[in-house]
Amino acid sequence: MKNIALLGSTGSIGTQTLDVVSHLEDFFKIRSLAAGKNIALLSEQAEKFSPEKISVADEEDAKILRKKFLDIKIFSGEEGLCKLASDDDVDIVVNAVVGAAGLMPSLCAIKNGKRLCTANKESLVMAGELLTSLARKTGAEIFPIDSEHSALWQAMLSGEKSEIKRLILTASGGPFFQKNVDLKKITPQDALKHPNWSMGKKITIDSATMMNKTLEIIEAHWLFNIPPEKIDVLIHPQSIVHSIVEFVDGSQIAQMSIPDMRLPIQYALTYPRRYSSSVGTLELWRNAKLEFFKPDTEKFPALKLAYRVLKLGGTAPAILNAANEVAVSAFLEEKIAFNHIFNIVESAIEDVKPEPADSIEKILTANEVAKKYAVEKIMSVEQG
């Protein structure tokens, strides 16, 4: 029986992780739960899974929960996340926290040699070199639980790393790939209508701008130690082929399944074993076609930013991530237009000077500087 600390339990990945744990209840126990502000759902989860510890974003919410759950230790804030991630009785930390807030608990989990199953790609985007280097020292495992990197991971097991020619990340293209739309007129409601996946708001907007794939290129680079020039992207609207690994002999190994996040979540939890899952079976005969297209970087220029910031190095990826988080939030609040998201991120990369990413302090400073820059840029857009 493995004990799990689930961070971000009330979000899309968090609730699906609990589905997986319920299906595999003989193998896993929820030791702790962490959430943001949805304490109503968190309370329901606590009643069902009986964790020993809980953490929430705000101390005021923690006070409410302490009155309700007398036998559970309640924490709050970043400190609470790190307490759960570094708990000696926890074997697996699932990081489903959204955005840069997931960085410190990732660091705490890795420092303490945990298996980190992460949907928080921002941690690796911001501090990939630092986190992977630390994991090698502590013996921690970093396993992806997003569909594309899980697919790459599974396909890479077909050969030696030296035999890999390139990684091919697939992308659905989001809701606007096959539509002629005026990007200036896209509303948050339009952008949140993903054709294939059920995800949180932030990642759904990232999918619509293709910024999600930008983050995934950076994540793949650090997860698998593959040079950026060997990482490509293909648009695959059906989201059946989740990614492909091409080997030097010309063979391409793809991982396929119906689009269901519970599958990569379960694989990361149970690796190296596989168990029966509650995910439906892919019947290829029901899928009339599997299509693939080269990405249009004129329509979706965000893709080019991945290679640009990796070339710049240092804190440049953290600057990109911070500016994007602020811009996406502003778009969801209808403060800026859809096309302004890319413009703000690109401006931040051009104007905020990257520093060496050799400490967590420098990375966090870059995050704050880039956020402040993006906020000021948004204010100028609003006033203009």
C-alpha positions in Angstrom: 0.0 0.0 0.0 1.5 3.3 -1.1 0.6 6.6 0.6 -0.3 9.6 -1.6 -0.1 13.3 -1.0 -2.5 14.8 -3.6 -1.9 18.5 -4.2 -4.6 20.3 -6.1 -7.3 17.7 -5.2 -10.3 19.8 -6.3 -9.2 20.6 -9.8 -9.6 18.5 -13.0 -6.4 16.4 -12.5 -7.0 16.1 -8.8 -10.5 14.7 -9.1 -9.5 12.3 -11.8 -6.6 11.1 -9.6 -9.1 10.3 -6.9 -11.1 8.3 -9.4 -8.0 6.3 -10.1 -7.2 5.8 -6.4 -10.8 4.6 -5.8 -10.4 2.1 -8.6 -7.1 0.9 -7.2 -8.0 1.1 -3.5 -6.0 -2.1 -2.7 -2.8 -0.4 -3.8 -3.1 3.3 -2.7 -4.2 5.3 0.3 -4.8 9.1 0.3 -2.5 10.3 3.1 -3.1 14.0 2.5 -5.1 16.5 0.4 -4.4 20.0 -0.6 -6.6 22.5 -2.5 -7.0 26.2 -3.1 -10.3 27.8 -2.2 -12.9 25.1 -3.0 -13.3 24.0 0.6 -16.8 22.6 0.0 -15.5 20.0 -2.4 -12.3 19.5 -0.3 -14.6 18.7 2.7 -16.5 16.1 0.6 -13.2 14.5 -0.4 -11.9 14.5 3.2 -15.1 12.7 4.3 -14.7 10.1 1.6 -10.9 9.4 1.7 -10.1 10.1 5.4 -6.8 11.8 5.0 -4.5 12.5 8.0 -3.6 16.0 6.7 -5.1 18.8 4.7 -3.8 22.0 3.4 -5.6 25.0 1.8 -4.5 28.3 0.3 -5.8 30.7 3.0 -5.4 30.5 6.7 -9.0 31.7 7.2 -10.3 28.6 5.3 -7.9 26.5 7.4 -9.6 27.8 10.6 -13.0 26.8 9.2 -11.8 23.3 8.4 -10.1 22.8 11.8 -13.5 23.2 13.5 -15.1 20.7 11.1 -12.3 18.0 11.1 -11.0 17.6 14.6 -9.0 14.5 13.8 -7.2 15.9 10.7 -4.1 18.2 10.8 -4.9 21.3 8.8 -2.2 23.5 7.2 -2.3 26.5 4.9 -0.3 28.4 2.2 2.9 27.4 0.5 4.2 26.1 3.8 1.3 23.7 4.0 1.9 22.4 0.5 5.6 21.7 1.4 4.7 20.0 4.6 2.5 17.6 2.7 5.0 17.0 0.0 7.9 16.3 2.4 5.9 14.1 4.8 8.0 11.0 5.8 4.9 8.8 5.6 4.2 9.8 2.0 5.5 7.6 -0.9 4.0 9.5 -3.9 3.3 13.2 -4.3 0.8 14.0 -7.1 1.3 17.7 -8.0 -1.9 18.9 -9.7 -1.4 22.5 -8.6 -1.9 25.1 -11.3 0.8 27.5 -12.3 4.0 28.7 -10.5 2.5 27.9 -7.2 3.4 24.3 -7.8 7.1 24.9 -7.9 7.9 24.9 -4.2 6.0 21.7 -3.4 7.8 20.0 -6.4 11.1 21.1 -4.9 10.1 19.8 -1.4 9.0 16.4 -2.8 12.3 16.0 -4.8 14.4 17.1 -1.9 12.9 14.3 0.2 13.3 11.7 -2.5 9.7 11.1 -3.3 8.1 9.8 -6.5 6.7 13.1 -7.9 3.9 12.5 -10.4 3.4 15.9 -11.8 0.8 17.6 -14.0 2.4 20.9 -12.9 4.5 21.5 -16.1 5.2 25.0 -14.9 7.7 23.6 -12.3 9.8 22.0 -15.0 9.4 25.0 -17.3 10.7 27.4 -14.6 13.3 25.2 -12.9 13.8 22.1 -15.0 17.6 22.0 -14.8 17.6 22.6 -11.0 14.8 20.0 -10.3 16.2 17.3 -12.5 19.7 17.7 -11.1 18.4 17.6 -7.6 16.4 14.4 -8.3 19.5 12.7 -9.5 21.2 13.5 -6.1 18.2 12.5 -3.9 17.0 9.5 -5.9 13.6 11.1 -6.4 11.5 10.1 -9.4 9.8 12.7 -11.7 7.0 11.1 -13.6 4.7 13.1 -16.0 1.0 12.7 -15.8 0.0 14.7 -18.8 -0.9 12.6 -21.8 1.8 13.7 -24.2 4.8 13.2 -21.9 3.4 10.0 -20.6 3.2 8.8 -24.2 6.8 9.8 -24.9 7.9 8.1 -21.7 6.2 4.9 -22.6 7.4 4.9 -26.2 11.0 5.7 -25.2 11.1 2.4 -23.4 11.2 0.7 -26.8 14.9 1.6 -27.2 18.0 3.2 -25.8 18.2 6.9 -25.4 21.1 7.1 -27.8 18.9 5.5 -30.4 16.3 8.3 -30.3 16.2 10.5 -33.4 13.4 12.9 -32.3 10.4 13.3 -30.0 7.1 14.3 -31.6 4.6 15.9 -29.3 1.0 15.8 -30.7 -1.5 18.7 -30.2 -5.2 18.7 -30.8 -4.9 22.3 -32.2 -7.5 23.5 -29.7 -10.9 24.9 -30.6 -9.6 27.3 -33.4 -7.2 25.1 -35.4 -9.7 24.4 -38.3 -11.6 27.6 -38.0 -11.1 31.0 -39.7 -11.6 33.3 -36.7 -10.6 36.8 -35.9 -8.3 36.2 -32.9 -9.2 39.7 -31.5 -12.8 38.7 -31.2 -12.4 35.4 -29.4 -14.1 35.4 -25.9 -13.1 33.3 -22.9 -16.3 31.3 -23.5 -15.1 30.5 -27.0 -11.6 29.5 -25.9 -12.8 27.3 -23.1 -14.6 24.9 -25.5 -11.9 22.3 -26.0 -12.9 19.7 -28.6 -11.4 16.6 -26.9 -10.2 17.1 -23.3 -11.9 18.1 -20.0 -9.3 20.3 -18.3 -9.0 23.3 -16.0 -9.5 26.8 -17.4 -5.8 27.9 -17.5 -4.6 24.8 -19.4 -7.6 25.0 -21.8 -6.7 28.6 -22.7 -3.1 27.5 -23.1 -4.3 24.9 -25.5 -6.2 27.4 -27.5 -3.1 29.7 -27.9 -0.8 26.7 -28.4 1.2 28.0 -25.4 0.5 24.7 -23.7 2.6 23.0 -26.4 5.3 25.6 -25.9 5.5 24.7 -22.2 5.5 21.0 -23.1 8.5 21.4 -25.4 10.4 22.9 -22.6 9.1 20.3 -20.2 10.1 17.4 -22.5 13.6 18.9 -22.9 14.2 18.7 -19.1 12.3 15.5 -18.4 14.1 13.4 -21.0 17.3 15.4 -21.5 16.6 15.7 -25.2 18.0 18.7 -27.2 15.2 21.2 -28.3 16.1 20.7 -31.9 15.1 17.1 -31.6 11.6 17.9 -30.3 8.9 18.5 -32.9 5.1 19.2 -32.8 2.3 17.7 -35.0 -1.3 18.7 -34.9 -3.5 15.7 -34.4 -7.1 16.8 -34.0 -8.5 13.5 -32.9 -6.2 13.2 -29.8 -5.8 9.5 -30.2 -2.1 9.4 -30.8 -0.7 11.1 -27.7 2.9 11.4 -28.9 5.5 9.6 -31.0 9.2 8.7 -30.6 11.2 8.2 -33.7 14.3 6.1 -33.5 17.5 6.3 -35.7 16.4 3.3 -37.8 13.3 5.1 -38.9 10.9 3.3 -36.6 8.2 5.5 -35.0 6.6 4.2 -31.8 3.3 5.9 -30.8 1.2 5.5 -27.7 -2.6 5.6 -28.4 -5.7 5.6 -26.3 -9.0 7.4 -26.0 -8.4 10.9 -24.6 -8.8 10.3 -20.8 -6.4 11.7 -18.3 -6.9 8.9 -15.9 -4.7 6.7 -18.0 -1.5 8.7 -17.7 -2.3 9.4 -14.0 -2.6 5.6 -13.4 0.6 4.8 -15.3 2.6 7.3 -13.2 1.2 5.9 -10.0 1.7 2.2 -10.8 4.9 2.3 -12.9 6.6 -0.1 -13.7 3.4 -2.3 -13.3 0.2 -2.0 -15.3 -3.2 -2.8 -13.9 -6.7 -2.9 -15.3 -8.2 0.6 -15.5 -11.6 2.2 -15.6 -10.6 3.9 -18.9 -12.6 2.8 -21.9 -11.0 0.7 -24.7 -9.9 2.4 -27.9 -11.7 0.8 -30.9 -9.8 2.0 -33.9 -12.4 0.8 -36.3 -14.8 3.4 -34.8 -12.3 6.2 -35.7 -12.8 6.8 -39.4 -9.5 8.7 -39.7 -6.4 9.8 -37.8 -5.2 13.2 -39.2 -1.8 14.9 -38.8 -0.9 18.5 -39.8 2.2 20.7 -39.5 1.5 23.5 -37.0 0.8 26.9 -38.4 3.3 29.1 -36.5 1.9 32.3 -38.2 -1.6 31.7 -36.8 -0.2 30.3 -33.5 3.2 31.9 -33.0 3.6 30.8 -29.4 5.2 27.6 -30.5 8.4 29.4 -31.6 8.9 30.8 -28.2 9.9 27.4 -26.7 13.0 27.2 -28.8 13.7 30.8 -28.3 13.7 30.8 -24.5 15.6 27.5 -24.3 18.3 29.1 -26.5 18.4 32.2 -24.2 18.6 29.8 -21.2 18.7 30.8 -17.5 15.5 32.2 -16.2 14.0 32.9 -19.7 11.6 30.0 -19.5 10.4 31.3 -16.0 9.9 34.7 -17.5 7.8 33.2 -20.3 5.7 31.2 -17.9 5.1 34.1 -15.5 4.0 36.5 -18.2 1.7 33.8 -19.7 0.0 33.1 -16.3 -0.7 36.8 -15.8 -1.9 37.3 -19.4 -4.2 34.2 -19.4 -5.7 35.4 -16.1 -6.3 38.9 -17.6 -8.0 37.3 -20.7 -10.3 35.2 -18.5 -11.3 38.3 -16.7 -11.9 40.0 -20.1 -9.3 42.7 -19.5 -7.4 41.9 -22.7 -8.1 40.3 -26.1 -7.1 36.7 -27.0 -4.3 37.8 -29.3 -2.8 40.0 -26.6 -1.7 36.9 -24.6 1.1 36.1 -27.1 2.0 39.8 -27.5 2.5 40.2 -23.7 4.5 37.0 -23.4 6.7 37.9 -26.3 7.3 41.4 -24.9 8.3 40.0 -21.6 10.9 37.7 -23.2 12.3 40.7 -25.1 12.3 43.2 -22.2 13.0 41.2 -19.0 16.6 40.2 -18.9 17.2 36.5 -18.0 19.6 35.6 -15.2 21.4 32.3 -14.5 18.9 29.8 -13.1 21.3 28.4 -10.6 19.2 28.9 -7.5 15.5 28.8 -6.6 15.8 32.4 -5.3 16.8 33.7 -8.7 14.0 31.7 -10.4 11.4 33.1 -8.0 12.7 36.6 -8.5 12.5 36.3 -12.3 8.9 35.0 -11.8 8.0 38.1 -9.8 9.7 40.5 -12.1 8.0 39.1 -15.1 4.6 39.1 -13.4 5.0 42.7 -12.5 6.1 43.5 -16.1 3.0 41.7 -17.5 0.7 43.5 -15.1 2.0 46.8 -16.3 1.7 45.8 -19.9 -1.9 44.8 -19.4 -2.6 48.1 -17.7 -1.2 49.9 -20.8 -3.4 47.8 -23.0 -6.5 48.6 -21.0 -5.7 52.3 -21.0 -4.9 52.2 -24.7 
